[in-house]
Amino acid sequence: MSEEMQKCPSCESPYGYESGDNQFTCPECSFEWNLADVANADELVVLDANGARLQNGDSVVVVKDLPVKGAPKPVIKAGTKVKNIRLNDGDHNIDCKIDGFGAMGLKSEFVKKA
């Protein structure tokens, strides 16, 4: 066991102590965590309409007609393929370029992985 304390991911207490093999416990809120799980929690996870995990550079297909205000065409049709997506944090968590529309932000619940 190491004598090193870890910050609790639940309550932010600085007094988390090692209670097993890479297992830590918080004395203030009794939360238990594994260091490997906490390291992966900082990673951005974006899921498509079917629950498949999306990554930067993936291609996706729009699953329903999406209205676009102020665009030359009023709707992005279902079945439109979008290549080389970029993921970000926020409401519209996919940045992409769509032929005929240009740069755009999409919500992941309206696409599926191609």
C-alpha positions in Angstrom: 0.0 0.0 0.0 1.1 3.5 -0.7 0.7 6.4 1.7 -0.4 8.7 -1.2 -3.8 10.3 -0.9 -6.1 10.8 -3.9 -8.8 13.4 -4.4 -12.3 11.9 -4.3 -14.1 12.0 -7.6 -17.5 12.2 -5.8 -17.1 14.9 -3.1 -13.7 16.4 -4.1 -12.3 15.5 -0.6 -8.4 15.4 -0.7 -8.3 12.6 1.8 -9.0 9.5 -0.3 -6.9 6.6 0.9 -5.8 3.4 -0.7 -7.9 0.4 0.4 -6.7 -2.3 -1.9 -5.0 -2.9 -5.3 -5.5 0.5 -7.0 -8.7 0.8 -5.0 -9.4 4.0 -3.0 -12.0 5.0 -0.4 -13.1 8.4 0.7 -13.4 8.8 4.5 -15.9 11.7 4.2 -18.5 10.3 1.8 -17.5 6.5 1.7 -17.2 6.6 -2.1 -15.0 3.8 -3.5 -13.2 4.1 -6.8 -10.5 2.5 -8.9 -7.8 4.8 -10.4 -8.1 3.2 -13.8 -11.9 4.0 -13.9 -11.3 7.6 -12.9 -8.7 8.1 -15.6 -11.1 6.9 -18.3 -14.0 9.1 -16.9 -12.3 12.2 -18.2 -12.5 10.9 -21.8 -15.4 12.4 -23.9 -17.9 9.6 -24.7 -20.5 10.3 -27.4 -23.1 7.7 -28.4 -25.1 7.6 -31.6 -28.9 6.9 -31.8 -28.2 3.1 -31.5 -25.8 3.4 -28.5 -22.7 2.8 -30.6 -19.7 4.9 -29.4 -18.5 7.5 -31.9 -14.9 8.7 -32.3 -13.2 11.6 -34.2 -13.0 10.8 -37.9 -15.9 8.4 -38.0 -18.6 8.6 -40.7 -22.2 8.8 -39.7 -25.7 8.7 -41.4 -28.5 11.1 -40.4 -31.5 9.0 -39.2 -34.3 11.6 -39.5 -35.0 14.8 -41.5 -33.4 17.7 -39.7 -34.7 21.3 -40.3 -31.9 23.9 -40.8 -32.8 27.6 -40.3 -31.2 30.0 -42.8 -29.7 27.3 -45.0 -30.0 27.1 -48.8 -32.0 23.9 -48.4 -34.5 23.8 -45.6 -33.9 20.2 -44.5 -31.0 17.7 -44.1 -32.6 14.5 -45.4 -32.5 11.2 -43.5 -29.9 8.9 -45.0 -27.4 11.8 -45.6 -23.9 10.5 -45.0 -21.5 12.7 -43.1 -17.7 11.9 -43.2 -14.9 12.8 -40.9 -16.8 14.1 -37.8 -15.2 15.9 -34.9 -16.6 15.4 -31.4 -16.9 18.1 -28.8 -18.6 18.8 -25.5 -22.0 20.5 -25.6 -25.5 20.2 -26.8 -24.6 19.8 -30.5 -21.7 17.4 -29.8 -20.7 16.6 -33.5 -18.9 19.2 -35.7 -18.9 18.3 -39.4 -19.2 19.6 -42.9 -22.2 18.5 -45.0 -22.2 18.8 -48.8 -24.6 21.6 -49.8 -24.8 22.9 -46.2 -21.2 23.6 -45.1 -20.0 23.5 -41.5 -22.6 22.4 -39.0 -23.2 21.1 -35.5 -25.3 17.9 -35.1 -26.7 16.2 -32.1 -25.5 12.6 -31.7 -29.0 11.2 -31.1 -30.0 12.0 -34.7 -27.1 10.0 -36.3 -26.0 6.4 -36.5 -22.5 5.1 -37.1 -21.9 4.3 -40.8 
